[in-house]
């Protein structure tokens, strides 16, 4: 949720050797437990976790765990077994305290290489805007890119935001992107309760954004089981505002903003210090995830969203209807037997329809062969030629010709040679 940062809160601890001894493990557990009891969002759960770690140590559960990385992994599993909090984790870092930069969550080169989370921008057929967002970067770093992205999408008739591989990030980017989807009075998004300060931070859509807003454009969010944290915040807030249609799978279920804190030298805790709460429902998605409005396997979510968006286009919108036919064919492939294909084979003036290995091909004399893919009865798309389709024409059930259909609405008929 928040950009992760190391808080250099030190306690006295021994220098780490390659293997951990019992005394070192005891110091580490005490340090982790202290941070939990001080910072973890649910105090009662923190006490239970601290008590269980000490019990495990006393019962020699960790006696054979000497590798620091394996020890941190075991602590993480034990903590999550009680808290069921996938944000909570312990990490080992072999570097000295002096080597830790003040903020570990932001690597400028890495963030730039990832385009600050804006992985892909496209205008899909039918004038549908598509944004593949891999994570939510802090607006201080990724805000300019976000503005450019939303302005690129501003003329779309519908918008698809792909969060299927988005593991979270910064709440202020959630706020910025959500703000482009509304106009008028600020809309309530998320309230975040912070345990360390016993304070509440309220997020609302912004009164000003740079460029054009999209308040009347249908928005579809794509989710998967890997959609997590800030991506869930974005989905949950907009779903509760009835501003989006979520398509895909129930999300991962992580509603606790985190900070990364140093428990003792070499051992750090990704600490859930807060709780996200819907400003509308006063609930969150911790442990349950955000449930989609239309549940489909994640791999089918994009085509399903395109189908929903294109179906809403008016009949007069020819480009949208052209695109809709292609999406329907992809979602429900049409199978044509080889015997049925024989009815199409033959010469059509200077063009030919042939069958090879059970597949239909279209060819202009002297030109390359183009594979035809069935879309509907007597209708075929031309592989690698998205602008062209072939519709076979019949009279009394017999194929008498075909019509070349183009994506600009024009058509060129041709008769089959007798």
C-alpha positions as CSV (number, residue, x, y, z in Angstrom):
1,X,0.0,0.0,0.0
2,X,2.5,2.6,1.1
3,X,5.8,2.6,-0.6
4,X,8.0,0.3,1.4
5,X,10.8,1.9,3.4
6,X,13.3,0.7,5.9
7,X,13.0,2.4,9.3
8,X,16.3,2.1,10.9
9,X,15.1,1.3,14.4
10,X,18.0,-0.5,16.0
11,X,18.3,-2.6,19.1
12,X,21.4,-4.2,20.4
13,X,22.1,-7.5,18.6
14,X,25.1,-9.6,17.9
15,X,26.9,-9.6,14.5
16,X,25.5,-12.4,12.4
17,X,27.8,-15.3,11.6
18,X,27.0,-17.7,8.8
19,X,25.1,-20.0,11.1
20,X,22.8,-18.8,13.9
21,X,23.2,-20.0,17.5
22,X,20.4,-20.3,20.0
23,X,21.3,-17.1,21.8
24,X,21.2,-15.2,18.5
25,X,17.9,-16.7,17.6
26,X,16.5,-15.6,21.0
27,X,17.7,-12.0,20.5
28,X,16.1,-12.0,17.0
29,X,12.8,-13.3,18.2
30,X,12.7,-10.8,21.1
31,X,13.4,-8.0,18.6
32,X,10.8,-9.1,16.1
33,X,8.3,-9.6,19.0
34,X,8.9,-6.1,20.3
35,X,8.3,-4.6,16.9
36,X,5.1,-6.6,16.5
37,X,3.7,-5.6,19.9
38,X,4.5,-1.9,19.2
39,X,3.6,-1.6,15.5
40,X,1.4,-4.4,14.2
41,X,-2.1,-3.3,13.3
42,X,-3.9,-5.7,15.7
43,X,-2.4,-5.6,19.2
44,X,-4.0,-8.7,20.4
45,X,-2.8,-10.7,17.4
46,X,0.7,-9.2,17.9
47,X,0.7,-10.6,21.5
48,X,-0.4,-14.0,20.3
49,X,2.4,-14.1,17.6
50,X,5.1,-12.9,20.1
51,X,4.0,-15.6,22.6
52,X,4.0,-18.3,19.9
53,X,7.5,-17.4,18.7
54,X,8.9,-17.7,22.3
55,X,7.0,-21.0,22.8
56,X,8.5,-22.3,19.5
57,X,12.0,-21.3,20.6
58,X,11.6,-22.9,24.1
59,X,10.2,-26.1,22.5
60,X,13.3,-26.2,20.3
61,X,11.4,-25.9,17.1
62,X,14.2,-23.8,15.6
63,X,17.1,-25.9,17.0
64,X,18.0,-27.3,13.6
65,X,17.4,-24.1,11.7
66,X,20.8,-22.4,11.5
67,X,20.8,-20.6,8.1
68,X,19.6,-17.0,8.6
69,X,17.5,-17.0,5.4
70,X,15.8,-20.3,6.4
71,X,15.2,-18.9,9.9
72,X,13.5,-15.8,8.6
73,X,11.4,-17.9,6.3
74,X,10.3,-20.1,9.2
75,X,9.5,-17.1,11.3
76,X,7.3,-15.7,8.5
77,X,5.4,-19.0,8.2
78,X,4.8,-19.1,11.9
79,X,3.6,-15.5,12.0
80,X,1.3,-15.9,9.1
81,X,-0.1,-19.1,10.5
82,X,-1.5,-17.0,13.4
83,X,-2.3,-13.7,11.6
84,X,-3.2,-15.0,8.2
85,X,-1.7,-11.8,7.0
86,X,0.2,-12.2,3.7
87,X,1.8,-8.8,4.1
88,X,3.6,-9.8,7.3
89,X,7.1,-11.2,6.7
90,X,10.6,-11.4,8.1
91,X,13.7,-11.0,5.9
92,X,17.4,-11.5,6.4
93,X,19.8,-8.9,4.9
94,X,23.5,-9.8,5.2
95,X,24.6,-6.2,4.8
96,X,25.6,-4.1,7.7
97,X,23.3,-1.4,9.1
98,X,25.6,1.2,7.6
99,X,25.0,-0.2,4.2
100,X,21.2,0.1,4.3
101,X,20.0,3.2,2.4
102,X,17.4,5.2,4.1
103,X,14.7,4.0,1.7
104,X,14.9,0.6,0.1
105,X,11.5,0.5,-1.6
106,X,12.5,2.8,-4.5
107,X,15.2,2.0,-7.0
108,X,15.2,4.8,-9.6
109,X,16.8,2.7,-12.3
110,X,14.4,-0.2,-11.7
111,X,11.3,2.0,-11.5
112,X,12.3,3.8,-14.8
113,X,12.9,0.4,-16.5
114,X,9.4,-0.6,-15.4
115,X,8.0,2.7,-16.7
116,X,6.8,3.4,-13.1
117,X,4.3,0.6,-13.4
118,X,2.7,1.6,-16.7
119,X,3.6,-1.5,-18.6
120,X,1.4,-1.2,-21.7
121,X,-0.9,1.3,-23.2
122,X,-3.0,0.5,-26.3
123,X,-6.2,1.5,-28.1
124,X,-7.9,-1.8,-28.9
125,X,-10.2,-2.4,-31.8
126,X,-13.5,-0.6,-31.2
127,X,-11.8,2.4,-29.5
128,X,-11.3,0.6,-26.2
129,X,-8.5,2.0,-24.1
130,X,-6.2,-0.6,-22.5
131,X,-3.8,0.0,-19.6
132,X,-1.7,-2.8,-18.2
133,X,-0.6,-1.5,-14.8
134,X,2.1,-3.7,-13.1
135,X,2.2,-1.8,-9.8
136,X,1.2,1.6,-8.2
137,X,4.3,3.8,-8.0
138,X,4.3,6.8,-5.7
139,X,3.0,9.9,-7.4
140,X,6.2,11.8,-6.6
141,X,8.0,9.5,-8.9
142,X,5.4,8.2,-11.3
143,X,2.9,11.0,-11.4
144,X,4.1,12.5,-14.6
145,X,3.9,9.1,-16.4
146,X,0.4,8.6,-14.9
147,X,-0.8,11.9,-16.3
148,X,0.6,11.1,-19.8
149,X,-1.0,7.6,-19.7
150,X,-4.5,8.9,-18.7
151,X,-4.4,11.6,-21.3
152,X,-3.4,9.1,-24.0
153,X,-6.6,7.1,-23.0
154,X,-8.9,10.1,-22.8
155,X,-10.6,9.7,-26.1
156,X,-11.5,6.0,-25.6
157,X,-15.1,4.9,-25.6
158,X,-14.4,2.4,-22.9
159,X,-11.5,1.7,-20.6
160,X,-9.9,-1.6,-19.5
161,X,-7.3,-1.5,-16.6
162,X,-5.4,-4.8,-16.3
163,X,-4.5,-5.5,-12.7
164,X,-4.0,-9.3,-13.1
165,X,-0.3,-9.1,-12.3
166,X,-0.4,-6.1,-10.0
167,X,0.9,-6.8,-6.5
168,X,0.3,-3.3,-5.0
169,X,2.2,-0.1,-4.3
170,X,1.3,3.4,-3.2
171,X,-2.1,4.6,-2.2
172,X,-1.5,8.1,-3.6
173,X,-1.3,6.6,-7.1
174,X,-4.5,4.8,-6.4
175,X,-6.0,8.2,-5.5
176,X,-4.6,9.9,-8.6
177,X,-5.8,7.3,-11.1
178,X,-9.2,7.0,-9.5
179,X,-9.6,10.8,-9.7
180,X,-9.6,10.7,-13.5
181,X,-12.8,8.5,-13.4
182,X,-15.0,11.1,-11.7
183,X,-16.0,14.7,-12.0
184,X,-17.6,17.1,-9.5
185,X,-17.4,16.8,-5.8
186,X,-14.5,14.6,-4.4
187,X,-15.6,11.0,-3.9
188,X,-14.7,8.9,-0.9
189,X,-12.1,6.2,-1.5
190,X,-10.3,4.6,1.4
191,X,-9.7,5.5,5.0
192,X,-6.5,4.1,6.5
193,X,-6.1,3.6,10.3
194,X,-2.5,3.7,11.5
195,X,-1.9,1.9,14.7
196,X,1.5,3.6,15.6
197,X,0.0,7.0,15.6
198,X,-3.6,6.0,16.4
199,X,-4.7,8.2,13.5
200,X,-6.9,8.0,10.4
201,X,-5.9,9.1,6.9
202,X,-8.8,9.7,4.6
203,X,-8.4,9.5,0.8
204,X,-10.8,11.2,-1.6
205,X,-10.7,11.8,-5.3
206,X,-8.7,14.9,-6.1
207,X,-10.4,18.2,-7.0
208,X,-7.9,18.8,-9.9
209,X,-6.0,16.5,-12.3
210,X,-4.0,17.5,-15.3
211,X,-5.8,16.8,-18.6
212,X,-9.2,15.4,-19.4
213,X,-11.3,13.3,-17.0
214,X,-13.3,10.2,-18.1
215,X,-16.4,10.3,-15.8
216,X,-18.8,8.8,-18.3
217,X,-16.6,6.1,-19.8
218,X,-17.4,2.5,-18.9
219,X,-14.4,1.1,-16.9
220,X,-13.5,-2.6,-16.6
221,X,-10.9,-3.8,-14.1
222,X,-9.2,-7.2,-14.7
223,X,-8.2,-9.2,-11.6
224,X,-6.6,-12.5,-10.7
225,X,-5.6,-14.3,-7.5
226,X,-2.3,-12.4,-7.8
227,X,-4.0,-9.0,-7.7
228,X,-3.0,-7.7,-4.2
229,X,-2.7,-4.8,-1.8
230,X,-3.0,-1.4,-3.5
231,X,-4.5,-3.0,-6.6
232,X,-7.2,-4.4,-4.4
233,X,-7.7,-1.0,-2.8
234,X,-8.2,0.5,-6.2
235,X,-10.7,-2.3,-7.1
236,X,-12.6,-2.3,-3.8
237,X,-13.0,1.5,-3.7
238,X,-14.3,1.8,-7.2
239,X,-16.5,-1.2,-6.9
240,X,-18.1,0.3,-3.8
241,X,-18.7,3.5,-5.7
242,X,-20.3,1.4,-8.5
243,X,-17.9,3.1,-11.0
244,X,-16.3,-0.1,-12.5
245,X,-17.1,-3.6,-13.5
246,X,-14.5,-6.1,-12.2
247,X,-13.9,-9.1,-14.4
248,X,-11.7,-12.1,-13.5
249,X,-10.8,-13.9,-10.2
250,X,-11.2,-13.1,-6.5
251,X,-8.1,-11.1,-5.5
252,X,-5.4,-12.1,-3.0
253,X,-6.8,-10.5,0.1
254,X,-4.2,-8.0,1.5
255,X,-5.7,-4.9,3.1
256,X,-2.9,-3.8,5.5
257,X,-0.6,-1.0,4.5
258,X,3.0,-1.8,5.5
259,X,6.3,-0.3,6.5
260,X,9.5,-2.2,6.4
261,X,11.3,-1.9,9.8
262,X,14.6,-3.1,11.1
263,X,14.1,-5.4,14.1
264,X,17.7,-6.0,14.7
265,X,20.9,-6.0,12.7
266,X,20.4,-8.0,9.5
267,X,16.7,-8.9,10.3
268,X,13.8,-6.8,9.0
269,X,10.1,-7.1,9.2
270,X,7.6,-6.1,6.6
271,X,5.2,-4.7,9.1
272,X,1.4,-4.2,8.5
273,X,1.0,-1.0,10.6
274,X,-2.4,0.0,9.3
275,X,-5.8,-1.1,8.0
276,X,-7.6,0.0,4.9
277,X,-11.3,0.6,5.4
278,X,-13.8,1.5,2.7
279,X,-15.1,5.0,3.3
280,X,-18.5,3.7,2.1
281,X,-19.0,0.2,3.6
282,X,-16.6,0.5,6.6
283,X,-15.3,-2.9,5.6
284,X,-12.1,-4.2,4.0
285,X,-11.0,-7.2,1.9
286,X,-8.3,-8.6,4.3
287,X,-8.3,-12.4,3.9
288,X,-11.3,-12.5,1.6
289,X,-10.1,-10.6,-1.4
290,X,-12.2,-8.5,-3.8
291,X,-14.8,-10.5,-5.5
292,X,-15.3,-9.8,-9.3
293,X,-18.7,-8.7,-10.7
294,X,-18.1,-11.2,-13.5
295,X,-16.1,-14.3,-12.5
296,X,-14.1,-15.9,-15.2
297,X,-10.6,-17.4,-15.3
298,X,-7.9,-14.7,-15.4
299,X,-6.8,-15.8,-18.9
300,X,-10.3,-15.0,-20.2
301,X,-10.8,-11.7,-18.5
302,X,-9.5,-9.4,-21.2
303,X,-11.6,-10.9,-24.0
304,X,-14.6,-10.9,-21.6
305,X,-14.1,-7.2,-20.9
306,X,-13.8,-6.4,-24.6
307,X,-17.0,-8.4,-25.3
308,X,-18.9,-6.4,-22.6
309,X,-17.6,-3.1,-23.8
310,X,-18.3,-3.7,-27.5
311,X,-21.7,-5.2,-26.9
312,X,-22.8,-1.8,-25.5
313,X,-21.7,0.1,-28.6
314,X,-24.7,1.3,-30.8
315,X,-25.4,-0.6,-34.0
316,X,-24.3,2.5,-36.0
317,X,-20.7,2.1,-34.6
318,X,-19.4,-0.2,-37.4
319,X,-15.8,-0.4,-36.0
320,X,-17.1,-1.6,-32.7
321,X,-19.4,-4.2,-34.3
322,X,-16.5,-5.4,-36.5
323,X,-14.3,-5.8,-33.4
324,X,-17.2,-7.5,-31.5
325,X,-17.4,-10.3,-34.1
326,X,-13.7,-11.1,-33.7
327,X,-14.0,-11.2,-29.9
328,X,-17.0,-13.6,-30.1
329,X,-15.1,-15.9,-32.4
330,X,-12.1,-16.0,-30.1
331,X,-14.3,-16.7,-27.0
332,X,-16.3,-19.3,-28.9
333,X,-14.2,-20.8,-31.7
334,X,-16.2,-22.2,-34.6
335,X,-15.2,-25.7,-35.9
336,X,-15.9,-26.6,-39.5
337,X,-15.5,-30.1,-40.8
338,X,-13.3,-30.8,-43.8
339,X,-16.4,-32.1,-45.7
340,X,-18.1,-28.7,-45.1
341,X,-15.0,-26.9,-46.2
342,X,-15.2,-28.6,-49.6
343,X,-18.2,-26.5,-50.4
344,X,-16.1,-23.4,-50.4
345,X,-13.2,-24.7,-52.5
346,X,-12.9,-23.5,-56.1
347,X,-11.9,-20.7,-58.3
348,X,-13.5,-17.2,-57.9
349,X,-12.2,-15.3,-60.9
350,X,-8.5,-14.4,-60.2
351,X,-8.8,-15.7,-56.7
352,X,-8.8,-19.3,-55.3
353,X,-10.1,-21.1,-52.3
354,X,-8.2,-24.3,-51.5
355,X,-8.0,-26.9,-48.7
356,X,-4.7,-28.2,-47.3
357,X,-4.5,-30.5,-44.3
358,X,-8.0,-29.8,-43.3
359,X,-7.5,-26.0,-43.4
360,X,-9.0,-23.4,-45.8
361,X,-6.8,-21.0,-47.7
362,X,-7.5,-17.9,-49.7
363,X,-5.1,-16.9,-52.5
364,X,-4.9,-14.4,-55.4
365,X,-3.3,-16.0,-58.4
366,X,0.4,-15.6,-58.2
367,X,0.2,-14.3,-54.6
368,X,0.7,-15.8,-51.1
369,X,-1.8,-18.2,-49.5
370,X,-3.7,-16.8,-46.5
371,X,-5.2,-19.1,-43.9
372,X,-8.9,-18.6,-43.3
373,X,-10.2,-18.9,-39.8
374,X,-13.9,-19.6,-39.2
375,X,-15.8,-16.9,-37.3
376,X,-19.4,-17.9,-38.0
377,X,-21.4,-19.9,-40.6
378,X,-19.9,-18.9,-43.9
379,X,-17.8,-16.1,-42.4
380,X,-14.0,-16.3,-42.1
381,X,-11.2,-14.0,-40.9
382,X,-8.0,-13.8,-42.9
383,X,-4.9,-14.6,-40.8
384,X,-2.6,-11.6,-40.5
385,X,-5.0,-9.4,-42.3
386,X,-7.3,-8.0,-39.6
387,X,-8.8,-5.5,-42.0
388,X,-10.3,-8.3,-44.3
389,X,-12.9,-11.0,-43.9
390,X,-14.4,-13.5,-46.4
391,X,-18.2,-14.2,-46.4
392,X,-19.3,-17.0,-48.6
393,X,-22.6,-16.3,-50.4
394,X,-25.2,-19.0,-51.0
395,X,-28.2,-19.5,-53.2
396,X,-30.6,-22.4,-52.4
397,X,-28.0,-23.7,-50.0
398,X,-25.2,-23.8,-52.6
399,X,-22.1,-21.6,-52.5
400,X,-22.2,-19.3,-55.5
401,X,-19.5,-16.7,-54.6
402,X,-17.9,-14.8,-51.8
403,X,-17.8,-11.2,-50.6
404,X,-14.6,-9.5,-49.4
405,X,-15.6,-7.5,-46.3
406,X,-13.3,-4.6,-45.2
407,X,-13.0,-2.9,-41.8
408,X,-14.0,0.4,-43.4
409,X,-17.4,-1.0,-44.2
410,X,-16.8,-1.5,-47.9
411,X,-17.5,-4.9,-49.6
412,X,-16.4,-6.5,-52.9
413,X,-18.4,-9.4,-54.2
414,X,-17.2,-12.1,-56.5
415,X,-18.8,-15.1,-58.2
416,X,-17.6,-18.7,-58.0
417,X,-16.5,-20.1,-61.4
418,X,-18.9,-22.7,-62.7
